[in-house]
Amino acid sequence: MTDFRQIFHKLRPLIAPMGLKAAIVARIRFEERRVARRAVFITTPILALSFAGLAWGVTSAATSLAHSSLGQYLSLAVSDPMSVAALWQSFSLTIIESLPIFALTIIIGALVALLASAFVAAHNVKRAFSFA
């Protein structure tokens, strides 16, 4: 049986070429910046679309609120709180029915998408365009 320690002991130690480590680190940084730039260019349209969806949702909610009688119900709650307190169950259901649920859902979804894509884009812009 051969003793591998004796075989490997006779080998000369390998020395890496000059600048190999620096070249590897530079290439890794280049690839990280390239991936970050790609992520920025992917999240930018998502950011724009979510902003447009938020604007559309706000205008749709404003229109729906103007057409619903929510303002009249809130005016009744301010002007006659005793009758509202006496009939609070039916009044609260009436308020809920008059809310523009679809438009509010669009607003919340667009706001979440806007904030998430803005966070991802800001993080990737920092990584993509740093020259350190």
Backbone bond lengths (Angstrom), bond angles and torsions (degrees), N, CA, C in turn:
res aa  C-N    CA-C-N  psi(-1)  N-CA   C-N-CA  omega(-1)  CA-C   N-CA-C  phi
1 M - - - 1.440 - - 1.533 109.05 -
2 T 1.317 116.60 138.51 1.463 120.22 -177.05 1.525 110.29 -91.84
3 D 1.278 114.54 146.99 1.450 120.93 177.65 1.538 107.50 -95.86
4 F 1.345 115.48 112.44 1.460 119.86 -175.69 1.526 112.63 -68.73
5 R 1.301 117.37 -25.98 1.456 119.71 178.51 1.532 110.80 -62.66
6 Q 1.307 117.00 -38.34 1.457 119.73 179.52 1.524 111.02 -68.70
7 I 1.328 115.46 -35.81 1.475 118.99 179.97 1.524 110.08 -68.95
8 F 1.321 116.68 -48.12 1.463 119.87 -178.68 1.522 112.14 -71.68
9 H 1.294 117.83 -24.72 1.456 121.29 178.42 1.536 110.79 -67.43
10 K 1.304 116.71 -29.17 1.464 121.00 -179.85 1.520 113.39 -77.80
11 L 1.343 116.79 -17.35 1.469 119.95 -179.51 1.524 110.70 -74.15
12 R 1.318 114.58 148.06 1.458 120.08 175.81 1.535 108.79 -79.40
13 P 1.297 117.52 143.38 1.474 118.33 177.15 1.528 109.95 -68.82
14 L 1.332 115.45 140.32 1.465 120.77 179.00 1.519 110.01 -81.18
15 I 1.297 114.83 138.35 1.456 121.11 177.85 1.525 107.42 -116.68
16 A 1.333 114.64 127.94 1.461 119.79 -179.35 1.520 109.35 -70.54
17 P 1.333 116.96 147.00 1.462 120.05 177.85 1.529 110.89 -62.07
18 M 1.289 116.06 154.50 1.461 121.96 179.48 1.528 109.55 -63.45
19 G 1.304 116.12 133.53 1.463 121.21 176.23 1.516 114.69 83.37
20 L 1.322 118.60 3.40 1.463 120.12 -178.71 1.522 110.81 -66.98
21 K 1.312 116.91 -44.96 1.455 120.20 -179.67 1.528 111.09 -62.81
22 A 1.309 116.99 -43.68 1.468 120.86 179.15 1.525 111.00 -63.96
23 A 1.324 117.26 -37.74 1.463 120.49 178.79 1.524 110.99 -67.65
24 I 1.310 117.25 -39.59 1.467 120.72 179.18 1.522 110.50 -66.16
25 V 1.321 117.08 -44.51 1.461 121.21 179.80 1.528 110.20 -64.63
26 A 1.313 117.55 -40.63 1.468 120.79 178.86 1.523 111.25 -64.22
27 R 1.321 116.92 -40.56 1.471 120.23 179.64 1.534 110.86 -67.89
28 I 1.328 116.79 -37.80 1.470 120.04 177.99 1.522 109.90 -64.73
29 R 1.320 117.56 -42.92 1.468 120.92 177.77 1.522 111.32 -63.92
30 F 1.329 116.51 -39.66 1.461 120.45 177.58 1.522 110.65 -61.44
31 E 1.319 117.30 -44.94 1.467 120.81 179.56 1.524 111.47 -65.89
32 E 1.330 117.94 -38.60 1.466 120.47 177.25 1.520 110.89 -63.11
33 R 1.335 117.50 -41.27 1.464 120.56 177.74 1.524 110.97 -66.95
34 R 1.330 117.13 -37.51 1.465 120.54 179.24 1.521 111.11 -65.01
35 V 1.316 116.98 -43.16 1.467 120.83 178.01 1.525 110.33 -65.03
36 A 1.327 117.03 -40.53 1.462 120.63 179.22 1.531 111.02 -65.85
37 R 1.332 117.54 -39.78 1.473 120.16 177.21 1.521 111.01 -63.69
38 R 1.315 116.97 -40.49 1.459 120.76 177.89 1.529 109.58 -62.60
39 A 1.319 117.14 -41.47 1.463 120.20 179.12 1.525 111.31 -65.68
40 V 1.327 116.99 -35.68 1.469 119.96 176.93 1.522 109.98 -63.76
41 F 1.319 117.59 -45.14 1.452 120.42 -178.21 1.524 112.34 -72.09
42 I 1.320 118.04 -19.78 1.464 120.54 174.49 1.522 110.35 -82.21
43 T 1.324 117.83 -40.09 1.461 120.08 -176.84 1.525 113.71 -79.74
44 T 1.311 118.27 -18.18 1.462 120.26 179.79 1.532 112.61 -63.71
45 P 1.341 120.54 -46.58 1.473 118.49 175.77 1.529 112.80 -65.35
46 I 1.326 116.97 -33.63 1.461 119.40 177.01 1.521 109.65 -64.50
47 L 1.304 116.15 -40.05 1.465 121.23 177.47 1.527 110.70 -61.82
48 A 1.319 116.82 -44.92 1.467 120.62 -179.77 1.532 111.15 -66.39
49 L 1.332 117.23 -42.27 1.464 120.08 -179.99 1.525 111.68 -67.32
50 S 1.311 116.97 -38.26 1.462 118.18 178.56 1.521 111.29 -69.32
51 F 1.322 117.69 -33.79 1.462 120.15 175.08 1.526 110.52 -66.12
52 A 1.328 116.65 -41.47 1.467 119.77 177.21 1.524 110.81 -65.00
53 G 1.338 117.20 -40.17 1.458 120.41 177.19 1.514 112.01 -64.37
54 L 1.319 116.59 -36.50 1.462 120.32 177.11 1.526 110.50 -66.17
55 A 1.313 116.83 -42.92 1.466 120.21 178.66 1.526 110.66 -64.14
56 W 1.335 116.88 -42.74 1.462 120.18 178.44 1.527 110.86 -64.97
57 G 1.321 117.35 -40.63 1.458 121.10 179.41 1.512 112.54 -64.22
58 V 1.329 116.84 -39.30 1.466 120.20 179.26 1.525 110.29 -67.40
59 T 1.331 117.74 -43.28 1.470 119.31 178.69 1.523 110.90 -67.18
60 S 1.315 117.20 -37.82 1.461 120.34 177.86 1.522 111.11 -67.11
61 A 1.315 117.43 -40.17 1.468 120.51 177.53 1.524 111.00 -66.09
62 A 1.326 116.95 -39.97 1.467 119.72 178.84 1.526 110.70 -64.14
63 T 1.332 116.53 -41.26 1.460 120.32 178.21 1.522 110.81 -66.05
64 S 1.317 116.56 -43.86 1.467 120.20 179.75 1.520 111.81 -65.65
65 L 1.327 116.62 -38.25 1.460 119.06 177.08 1.522 111.59 -67.53
66 A 1.306 117.64 -33.98 1.466 120.78 178.15 1.524 110.76 -68.45
67 H 1.326 117.27 -35.21 1.464 120.74 -179.25 1.522 112.66 -82.86
68 S 1.303 117.73 -24.76 1.463 119.32 177.95 1.521 109.26 -80.88
69 S 1.298 115.68 169.28 1.466 119.18 -179.31 1.521 111.31 -99.84
70 L 1.323 116.70 29.48 1.456 120.70 -179.12 1.528 111.69 -63.85
71 G 1.312 116.96 -37.56 1.464 120.65 178.55 1.521 112.07 -63.52
72 Q 1.317 116.34 -37.78 1.467 119.63 178.13 1.524 110.85 -68.43
73 Y 1.320 116.93 -38.50 1.469 119.79 178.73 1.520 110.86 -66.69
74 L 1.322 117.29 -41.05 1.467 120.19 177.67 1.526 111.17 -67.51
75 S 1.327 117.17 -34.88 1.458 120.94 175.61 1.528 110.62 -64.97
76 L 1.331 116.45 -39.12 1.459 120.47 176.05 1.525 110.96 -64.11
77 A 1.327 117.19 -39.28 1.466 120.53 179.53 1.517 111.25 -65.09
78 V 1.330 117.79 -33.73 1.461 120.69 179.28 1.533 111.22 -78.72
79 S 1.324 116.52 -40.06 1.473 119.51 -174.85 1.525 112.99 -79.68
80 D 1.326 118.19 -34.01 1.467 120.15 -177.95 1.531 109.95 -135.65
81 P 1.320 117.40 75.49 1.466 119.33 -176.69 1.524 113.94 -69.93
82 M 1.327 118.55 -21.77 1.465 120.34 -179.84 1.531 111.49 -69.64
83 S 1.330 117.21 -40.84 1.465 119.04 178.04 1.527 111.16 -70.29
84 V 1.307 116.31 -33.49 1.463 120.52 176.42 1.523 109.63 -67.28
85 A 1.331 117.28 -40.68 1.466 120.74 178.67 1.519 111.08 -66.33
86 A 1.327 117.37 -34.50 1.462 119.96 179.57 1.524 111.69 -71.26
87 L 1.318 116.48 -35.41 1.473 121.14 -178.20 1.527 110.42 -115.30
88 W 1.301 117.81 45.11 1.450 121.74 -171.36 1.519 112.93 -67.12
89 Q 1.349 118.32 -31.21 1.477 119.55 -178.55 1.523 111.26 -68.22
90 S 1.329 116.66 -50.18 1.468 118.47 179.55 1.525 111.17 -69.24
91 F 1.327 116.70 -32.86 1.459 119.69 178.32 1.529 111.36 -66.61
92 S 1.326 117.20 -42.69 1.467 119.52 179.35 1.528 111.32 -66.79
93 L 1.339 117.87 -37.61 1.462 119.39 175.86 1.531 111.29 -65.82
94 T 1.317 116.94 -37.19 1.463 120.41 177.69 1.527 111.04 -65.19
95 I 1.321 116.46 -40.02 1.474 120.62 176.91 1.526 109.99 -62.36
96 I 1.331 116.73 -45.50 1.471 120.74 -178.80 1.525 110.83 -64.03
97 E 1.330 117.22 -39.37 1.465 120.26 179.52 1.521 112.19 -67.36
98 S 1.318 117.83 -28.67 1.460 119.80 -177.49 1.529 112.99 -85.89
99 L 1.332 117.69 -6.48 1.468 119.73 178.45 1.529 110.82 -73.71
100 P 1.328 117.49 141.80 1.476 120.52 175.45 1.543 110.00 -81.00
101 I 1.320 117.05 85.97 1.465 122.62 -173.30 1.531 111.75 -63.70
102 F 1.327 117.17 -42.11 1.470 119.78 -178.54 1.525 111.05 -62.47
103 A 1.308 116.50 -45.89 1.465 119.83 -178.86 1.525 111.03 -66.61
104 L 1.318 117.48 -38.27 1.459 119.83 177.81 1.523 111.63 -67.32
105 T 1.329 116.72 -35.31 1.463 120.28 175.92 1.527 111.10 -65.49
106 I 1.314 116.64 -41.47 1.470 121.06 177.08 1.531 109.89 -62.70
107 I 1.318 117.17 -41.76 1.467 120.63 179.54 1.520 110.74 -62.43
108 I 1.332 117.20 -46.20 1.467 120.35 -178.44 1.529 110.71 -65.56
109 G 1.330 117.38 -43.74 1.470 120.46 179.02 1.516 112.37 -63.75
110 A 1.327 115.86 -43.20 1.465 119.25 179.27 1.525 111.50 -67.77
111 L 1.309 116.76 -35.10 1.462 120.27 178.46 1.525 111.06 -67.42
112 V 1.327 116.33 -41.80 1.474 119.52 177.41 1.528 110.30 -64.05
113 A 1.337 117.07 -44.76 1.465 120.36 178.85 1.522 111.42 -64.15
114 L 1.323 116.94 -38.79 1.466 120.90 178.90 1.520 111.06 -63.90
115 L 1.315 116.91 -46.93 1.462 119.84 -178.67 1.529 111.88 -67.51
116 A 1.333 116.73 -41.32 1.470 119.69 -179.94 1.523 111.14 -65.77
117 S 1.327 117.34 -45.89 1.462 119.27 -179.18 1.528 111.35 -69.51
118 A 1.321 117.87 -32.08 1.470 119.62 176.44 1.524 110.55 -67.32
119 F 1.325 116.78 -39.54 1.464 120.13 178.03 1.525 110.67 -64.46
120 V 1.328 117.06 -46.18 1.469 120.76 -179.28 1.527 110.51 -65.43
121 A 1.320 116.97 -42.72 1.466 120.08 179.96 1.527 111.35 -64.81
122 A 1.324 117.16 -42.03 1.470 119.80 179.75 1.524 110.82 -65.19
123 H 1.312 116.85 -40.70 1.465 120.27 178.60 1.527 110.82 -64.73
124 N 1.320 117.05 -41.72 1.461 120.09 -178.19 1.531 112.07 -75.92
125 V 1.326 118.24 -30.91 1.467 119.70 176.46 1.525 109.36 -64.49
126 K 1.318 114.52 -40.08 1.468 118.95 178.38 1.524 110.71 -61.36
127 R 1.327 117.15 -42.16 1.462 120.33 -179.95 1.525 112.29 -76.65
128 A 1.322 117.15 -34.83 1.468 119.63 -172.85 1.521 112.79 -74.82
129 F 1.294 117.55 -35.17 1.456 120.25 -172.72 1.518 112.93 -111.95
130 S 1.313 117.46 21.05 1.454 119.86 173.78 1.520 108.19 -87.55
131 F 1.288 116.69 133.83 1.465 121.24 -176.22 1.523 112.49 -106.45
132 A 1.300 116.02 13.72 1.474 119.32 -179.78 1.501 111.08 -84.92
